[in-house]
Amino acid sequence: MQIYLVIMKKFDLHFSNILLIVVIGLCNKFILNAQYQQNLEAKGDGILMHALEFSIPVSPAFDLLGVNPCLVPKPSLVRNFKVDWSFKSYGLSPNLALQTQPINELYFNTPKKLKEYHKKSNFVKFMSTLDLSMGTVEGNNNLETKQVKLTDSEGNDSTIFLESNWKIRSFAYAMKINLYREQDPLNEKKLFSRILKEYDEHKADLKRQMKVQHSLIKQEKDFEEKLVLREEVKSLEIELNSLDDVYLDRMRNVADLYRAEKWNSSYVDIAFGHLLDYDSRDSSLFKFKDLRIVNTKWALWLNASKGFGKNILTSGILRFSSSVNKLVNEHSVSLDFGANLRYGNHRTNFFIEGFVPFYFQEQEFIDDFNISVGGDWRFSRNVIINYGMRTLFNSAYKLENIIPVVSISCMMR
């Protein structure tokens, strides 16, 4: 009887150990499978981060400075740090703008945080579109300056300008926030759902085939046939190891297609900015106390777009601004209207636009208008080139100037 009890205890012990090993093995299998999918989902979220913007707009600071190829901006939403360069001459003057989104960087700057986007409140989502930018460009040196009016003995009036040889630079900062967007990539939770499902099925099928092949190898007596089976197992292992890359490429293609089809989605943005011109001969932005400001400007503008079909995008702008010429103590306000028509796709498109500023200066009404043509070329996910030819007409419809403008925008990610 004692021998029987000893045998039963040993049997129970071995059975418990075997059962524990089986449970651990099954748990490991489920955990590994879950990790594979989580890893692919995380990589997919990383790919989605590169599809967040349907286009790369020039910074609002450059909009206020008026150095964009188009005076009617193409509204869009970016969620990464960005740098802009603008060229209005053949020289490489430091016309530079920086752009960032502080709330987005705080809440949604990693793939892991992006997965929680749909759980955040609408207020957080709204504030995440807050965009801050600042820029500096070479300014207009043909300034109206201090003057003295003299009358000679014959009663003739003449004007003497007291200063010249200006070296003006312009600096502006602006903030923008999105009021409406037709499409939001971060809310597309099922963008890769079909790919992830096929990935799980494909991986499970490959593992099942490998299991069958290993079973056949154990049963096979013919060594030549075993060699063939082993080669088949190797090819299955290679396919399994490269499976992630295959499906990640599919995810990239889906993200590119998604961005291509939504490039002309509708947006409404509102922005506010401040511009100042200063004489850089004897002052700089780093010496605020001695900064010699010659002109200031405040502006508030509304920018909206509407897409039609797959190739047409219309944009418009309404801007109110107030400026003061410090040299002659002159104040003026303006109300600007503009409309832009684009045709193309997310890679390349061309535009024609009209822009009309109405100035109200000391009870005097002044108007002129601009007609511009140009386009942009997004030759990579992170870089876009904008170009335009701007024509300036006076109120008598006489051509006064033609200005070529080129800018480069680069997403720093």
C-alpha positions as CSV (number, residue, x, y, z in Angstrom):
1,M,0.0,0.0,0.0
2,Q,2.8,2.4,0.8
3,I,4.5,1.5,-2.5
4,Y,1.3,2.4,-4.3
5,L,1.0,5.7,-2.5
6,V,4.6,6.6,-3.4
7,I,4.0,5.7,-7.1
8,M,0.8,7.8,-7.2
9,K,2.6,10.8,-5.6
10,K,5.4,10.6,-8.2
11,F,2.8,10.3,-11.0
12,D,0.9,13.3,-9.6
13,L,4.2,15.3,-9.5
14,H,5.2,14.4,-13.0
15,F,1.7,15.0,-14.3
16,S,1.7,18.5,-12.6
17,N,5.0,19.3,-14.2
18,I,3.9,18.2,-17.6
19,L,0.7,20.2,-17.3
20,L,2.6,23.3,-16.2
21,I,5.0,23.0,-19.1
22,V,2.0,22.6,-21.6
23,V,0.3,25.7,-20.1
24,I,3.4,27.8,-20.2
25,G,4.0,26.7,-23.8
26,L,0.5,27.7,-24.9
27,C,0.8,31.0,-23.0
28,N,4.1,31.7,-24.7
29,K,2.5,30.9,-28.1
30,F,-0.3,33.3,-27.5
31,I,2.0,36.0,-26.1
32,L,4.4,35.8,-29.1
33,N,1.5,35.9,-31.6
34,A,0.1,39.0,-29.8
35,Q,3.6,40.6,-29.7
36,Y,4.0,40.0,-33.5
37,Q,0.7,41.8,-34.2
38,Q,1.4,44.6,-31.7
39,N,4.8,45.1,-33.3
40,L,3.3,45.3,-36.7
41,E,0.6,47.6,-35.4
42,A,3.2,49.9,-33.8
43,K,5.1,50.0,-37.1
44,G,1.9,50.7,-38.9
45,D,1.2,53.6,-36.5
46,G,4.7,54.9,-37.4
47,I,3.8,54.8,-41.1
48,L,0.5,56.6,-40.4
49,M,2.5,59.4,-38.7
50,H,4.0,60.1,-42.2
51,A,0.6,60.4,-43.7
52,L,-0.8,63.0,-41.3
53,E,-0.5,65.9,-43.7
54,F,-2.2,65.8,-47.1
55,S,0.0,68.7,-48.2
56,I,2.9,70.7,-46.7
57,P,1.9,74.4,-46.5
58,V,4.2,77.3,-46.1
59,S,4.3,78.7,-42.6
60,P,1.8,81.4,-41.5
61,A,4.7,83.7,-40.6
62,F,5.7,83.7,-44.3
63,D,2.0,84.3,-45.2
64,L,2.1,87.5,-43.1
65,L,5.5,88.5,-44.6
66,G,4.1,88.1,-48.1
67,V,7.1,86.0,-49.4
68,N,5.1,82.9,-50.3
69,P,4.8,82.0,-54.0
70,C,1.0,82.3,-53.5
71,L,-0.6,85.0,-51.6
72,V,-3.7,82.8,-51.0
73,P,-2.3,80.0,-48.8
74,K,-3.3,76.4,-49.2
75,P,-4.6,75.5,-45.7
76,S,-3.5,72.2,-44.2
77,L,-2.6,70.6,-40.9
78,V,1.0,69.5,-40.1
79,R,2.0,67.8,-36.9
80,N,5.8,67.9,-37.1
81,F,8.5,70.6,-36.8
82,K,9.0,72.3,-40.1
83,V,11.5,74.7,-41.7
84,D,10.8,77.0,-44.7
85,W,13.2,78.9,-47.0
86,S,12.1,81.6,-49.3
87,F,14.0,83.1,-52.3
88,K,12.9,86.3,-54.1
89,S,16.3,86.9,-55.7
90,Y,19.3,85.0,-56.9
91,G,21.1,85.6,-53.6
92,L,20.9,83.2,-50.7
93,S,19.7,85.8,-48.1
94,P,18.6,84.2,-44.8
95,N,14.8,84.2,-45.5
96,L,13.9,81.5,-42.9
97,A,10.8,80.4,-41.0
98,L,10.3,77.8,-38.3
99,Q,7.0,76.1,-37.4
100,T,5.9,73.8,-34.6
101,Q,2.8,72.5,-32.8
102,P,3.5,72.5,-29.0
103,I,0.2,70.8,-27.9
104,N,0.6,68.1,-30.5
105,E,4.2,67.5,-29.4
106,L,3.0,67.1,-25.8
107,Y,0.1,64.7,-26.5
108,F,0.7,62.9,-29.9
109,N,4.4,62.9,-30.8
110,T,4.9,59.1,-30.7
111,P,3.0,56.2,-32.3
112,K,2.1,54.9,-28.9
113,K,0.4,58.2,-28.0
114,L,-1.3,58.4,-31.4
115,K,-3.2,55.2,-30.6
116,E,-4.9,57.2,-27.8
117,Y,-6.0,60.0,-30.0
118,H,-9.6,58.9,-30.5
119,K,-9.9,58.6,-26.7
120,K,-9.0,62.3,-26.1
121,S,-11.6,65.0,-25.6
122,N,-12.6,67.2,-28.5
123,F,-11.0,70.2,-26.8
124,V,-7.6,68.4,-26.7
125,K,-7.9,67.4,-30.4
126,F,-8.8,71.0,-31.2
127,M,-5.9,72.5,-29.3
128,S,-3.5,69.9,-30.8
129,T,-3.9,71.8,-34.1
130,L,-2.4,75.0,-32.6
131,D,0.5,76.0,-34.8
132,L,3.2,78.5,-33.9
133,S,5.7,80.0,-36.4
134,M,8.2,82.8,-36.8
135,G,10.2,84.0,-39.7
136,T,12.6,86.7,-40.9
137,V,13.2,87.9,-44.5
138,E,15.0,90.7,-46.3
139,G,12.7,93.7,-46.2
140,N,11.8,96.6,-48.4
141,N,14.5,99.2,-48.4
142,N,12.4,101.8,-50.4
143,L,10.8,103.3,-47.4
144,E,9.0,106.6,-47.0
145,T,11.1,108.3,-44.4
146,K,11.3,111.5,-42.4
147,Q,11.0,114.6,-44.6
148,V,11.0,118.3,-44.4
149,K,9.0,120.6,-46.7
150,L,10.7,123.9,-47.7
151,T,9.4,126.9,-49.5
152,D,11.7,129.1,-51.6
153,S,11.5,132.8,-52.1
154,E,9.3,132.4,-55.1
155,G,6.8,130.3,-53.2
156,N,7.7,126.9,-54.7
157,D,7.5,123.9,-52.3
158,S,10.2,121.2,-52.2
159,T,10.7,118.1,-50.0
160,I,14.0,117.0,-48.5
161,F,14.3,113.4,-47.3
162,L,16.6,113.3,-44.2
163,E,17.5,109.6,-44.3
164,S,18.3,107.0,-47.0
165,N,20.4,103.8,-47.6
166,W,18.1,101.7,-45.5
167,K,18.9,98.1,-44.8
168,I,15.6,96.7,-43.6
169,R,14.8,93.2,-42.4
170,S,11.3,92.0,-41.6
171,F,10.4,89.7,-38.7
172,A,7.0,88.1,-38.1
173,Y,5.5,85.6,-35.7
174,A,2.0,84.0,-36.1
175,M,-0.2,81.4,-34.6
176,K,-2.8,79.4,-36.4
177,I,-5.5,76.9,-35.3
178,N,-7.7,74.6,-37.3
179,L,-11.5,75.2,-37.1
180,Y,-12.7,72.5,-39.5
181,R,-11.1,69.6,-41.4
182,E,-13.0,67.2,-43.6
183,Q,-10.6,64.3,-43.0
184,D,-8.5,63.4,-40.0
185,P,-6.1,60.6,-40.5
186,L,-5.8,60.0,-36.7
187,N,-9.4,59.0,-36.6
188,E,-8.9,56.3,-39.3
189,K,-8.6,53.4,-36.8
190,K,-9.5,50.8,-39.5
191,L,-7.1,52.0,-42.2
192,F,-4.8,49.0,-41.8
193,S,-7.4,46.5,-40.3
194,R,-7.6,44.4,-43.4
195,I,-3.9,44.2,-43.8
196,L,-3.4,43.2,-40.1
197,K,-6.1,40.5,-40.5
198,E,-4.4,39.0,-43.6
199,Y,-1.0,39.3,-41.8
200,D,-2.3,37.1,-38.9
201,E,-3.9,34.6,-41.3
202,H,-0.7,34.4,-43.5
203,K,1.6,34.0,-40.5
204,A,-0.7,31.2,-39.0
205,D,-0.7,29.4,-42.4
206,L,3.0,29.5,-42.7
207,K,3.5,28.1,-39.2
208,R,0.9,25.4,-39.9
209,Q,2.8,24.4,-43.0
210,M,6.1,24.3,-41.1
211,K,4.6,22.1,-38.5
212,V,3.3,19.7,-41.1
213,Q,6.7,19.6,-42.8
214,H,8.5,18.9,-39.5
215,S,6.1,16.0,-38.9
216,L,6.7,14.6,-42.4
217,I,10.5,14.8,-41.8
218,K,10.2,12.7,-38.6
219,Q,8.1,10.1,-40.4
220,E,10.1,10.0,-43.6
221,K,12.7,7.1,-44.0
222,D,14.1,8.2,-47.3
223,F,17.1,10.5,-46.8
224,E,16.8,12.1,-50.2
225,E,13.1,12.9,-49.6
226,K,14.1,14.3,-46.1
227,L,16.5,16.7,-47.8
228,V,13.7,18.0,-50.1
229,L,11.4,18.5,-47.1
230,R,14.2,20.3,-45.2
231,E,14.6,22.7,-48.2
232,E,10.9,23.4,-48.2
233,V,11.1,24.2,-44.4
234,K,14.0,26.6,-45.1
235,S,12.0,28.4,-47.8
236,L,9.0,28.7,-45.4
237,E,11.3,30.1,-42.7
238,I,12.6,32.7,-45.1
239,E,9.1,33.7,-46.1
240,L,8.1,33.9,-42.4
241,N,11.1,36.1,-41.5
242,S,10.4,38.5,-44.4
243,L,6.6,38.7,-43.8
244,D,6.8,41.8,-41.6
245,D,8.6,43.8,-44.4
246,V,6.1,42.6,-47.0
247,Y,3.1,43.8,-45.0
248,L,4.8,47.0,-44.0
249,D,5.3,47.8,-47.6
250,R,1.6,47.2,-48.2
251,M,0.9,49.6,-45.3
252,R,3.1,52.3,-46.8
253,N,1.3,51.9,-50.2
254,V,-2.1,52.2,-48.4
255,A,-0.9,55.3,-46.6
256,D,0.4,56.9,-49.8
257,L,-2.9,56.1,-51.6
258,Y,-4.9,57.5,-48.7
259,R,-2.9,60.8,-48.8
260,A,-3.1,60.9,-52.6
261,E,-6.9,60.6,-52.6
262,K,-7.4,63.1,-49.7
263,W,-4.9,65.8,-50.8
264,N,-7.7,68.3,-51.7
265,S,-9.8,67.8,-48.5
266,S,-11.6,70.9,-47.2
267,Y,-10.1,72.9,-44.3
268,V,-10.9,76.1,-42.4
269,D,-8.0,77.8,-40.5
270,I,-7.9,81.1,-38.5
271,A,-4.6,82.8,-37.8
272,F,-3.2,85.9,-36.0
273,G,0.2,87.5,-36.5
274,H,2.5,90.4,-35.8
275,L,5.1,91.8,-38.2
276,L,7.8,94.4,-37.7
277,D,10.4,96.0,-40.0
278,Y,13.6,97.2,-38.4
279,D,16.8,98.8,-39.7
280,S,19.5,96.2,-39.4
281,R,22.4,98.6,-39.9
282,D,22.7,99.4,-36.2
283,S,20.4,97.0,-34.5
284,S,19.4,93.3,-34.4
285,L,16.6,91.1,-33.0
286,F,19.0,90.1,-30.2
287,K,19.2,93.7,-29.0
288,F,15.6,94.5,-28.3
289,K,16.4,97.6,-26.3
290,D,18.2,99.2,-29.2
291,L,16.0,97.7,-31.9
292,R,15.1,100.5,-34.4
293,I,11.6,99.6,-35.6
294,V,10.4,101.5,-38.7
295,N,7.1,99.7,-39.4
296,T,4.7,97.4,-37.5
297,K,1.7,95.4,-38.6
298,W,-1.0,93.3,-36.8
299,A,-3.2,90.9,-38.8
300,L,-6.1,88.5,-38.4
301,W,-7.1,86.2,-41.2
302,L,-9.4,83.4,-42.2
303,N,-8.2,80.8,-44.7
304,A,-10.4,78.1,-46.2
305,S,-10.3,75.5,-49.0
306,K,-12.8,73.2,-50.8
307,G,-11.9,70.3,-53.0
308,F,-13.8,69.1,-56.1
309,G,-13.3,65.7,-57.5
310,K,-9.8,64.3,-57.2
311,N,-7.8,67.0,-59.0
312,I,-9.3,70.4,-58.1
313,L,-8.8,72.5,-55.0
314,T,-10.1,76.0,-54.4
315,S,-8.8,78.3,-51.6
316,G,-9.7,81.7,-50.3
317,I,-8.5,84.2,-47.7
318,L,-10.0,87.1,-45.9
319,R,-7.5,89.2,-43.9
320,F,-7.8,92.3,-41.8
321,S,-4.6,94.2,-40.9
322,S,-3.5,97.4,-39.2
323,S,-0.1,98.9,-39.7
324,V,1.9,101.9,-38.5
325,N,4.8,103.6,-40.2
326,K,6.9,104.8,-37.3
327,L,9.0,107.1,-39.4
328,V,6.2,109.4,-40.6
329,N,3.7,108.4,-37.8
330,E,1.2,107.2,-40.4
331,H,-1.5,104.6,-39.6
332,S,-3.4,102.5,-42.2
333,V,-5.7,99.6,-42.2
334,S,-6.4,97.1,-45.0
335,L,-8.9,94.4,-45.9
336,D,-7.5,91.7,-48.2
337,F,-9.4,89.3,-50.4
338,G,-8.0,86.4,-52.4
339,A,-9.0,83.3,-54.4
340,N,-6.9,80.5,-55.6
341,L,-7.6,77.6,-58.0
342,R,-5.4,74.6,-58.1
343,Y,-5.3,71.6,-60.5
344,G,-3.2,68.5,-60.0
345,N,-2.5,65.9,-57.4
346,H,-0.7,65.4,-54.1
347,R,2.7,65.3,-55.8
348,T,2.4,68.2,-58.3
349,N,-0.2,70.8,-58.9
350,F,-0.5,74.2,-60.6
351,F,-2.4,77.3,-59.5
352,I,-3.7,80.7,-60.7
353,E,-4.9,83.2,-58.1
354,G,-6.1,86.8,-57.7
355,F,-5.4,88.9,-54.6
356,V,-6.8,92.3,-53.9
357,P,-5.8,94.4,-50.9
358,F,-7.9,97.4,-50.0
359,Y,-6.1,100.1,-48.1
360,F,-7.7,102.9,-46.0
361,Q,-5.2,105.6,-45.2
362,E,-6.2,108.9,-43.7
363,Q,-9.6,108.9,-45.4
364,E,-8.0,108.0,-48.7
365,F,-8.9,104.7,-50.4
366,I,-6.1,103.0,-52.2
367,D,-6.3,99.7,-54.1
368,D,-4.1,97.5,-56.3
369,F,-4.2,93.8,-57.1
370,N,-2.0,90.8,-57.8
371,I,-2.4,88.0,-60.3
372,S,-0.1,85.0,-59.7
373,V,0.6,81.7,-61.4
374,G,2.7,78.8,-60.1
375,G,2.6,75.4,-58.5
376,D,4.3,73.0,-56.1
377,W,6.2,69.8,-56.4
378,R,6.3,67.4,-53.4
379,F,9.1,65.1,-54.4
380,S,9.3,63.2,-51.1
381,R,7.2,62.7,-48.0
382,N,9.1,65.5,-46.2
383,V,10.1,68.1,-48.8
384,I,8.0,70.3,-51.1
385,I,9.1,73.1,-53.5
386,N,6.7,75.9,-54.1
387,Y,7.2,78.4,-57.0
388,G,5.3,81.3,-58.5
389,M,5.3,84.3,-60.7
390,R,3.6,87.3,-59.1
391,T,2.4,90.3,-61.2
392,L,1.4,93.5,-59.5
393,F,-1.1,96.0,-61.1
394,N,-2.1,99.4,-59.9
395,S,-5.6,100.7,-59.6
396,A,-5.4,101.9,-63.2
397,Y,-4.8,98.3,-64.3
398,K,-1.2,99.1,-65.3
399,L,1.5,96.4,-64.7
400,E,4.0,97.7,-62.2
401,N,6.1,94.7,-61.3
402,I,6.7,91.0,-61.9
403,I,8.2,89.1,-58.9
404,P,9.4,85.5,-59.1
405,V,9.2,83.6,-55.8
406,V,10.5,80.2,-54.8
407,S,10.2,78.5,-51.4
408,I,11.2,75.1,-49.9
409,S,9.5,73.5,-47.0
410,C,11.0,70.6,-45.1
411,M,9.4,68.4,-42.4
412,M,12.1,67.7,-39.8
413,R,11.3,64.1,-38.8
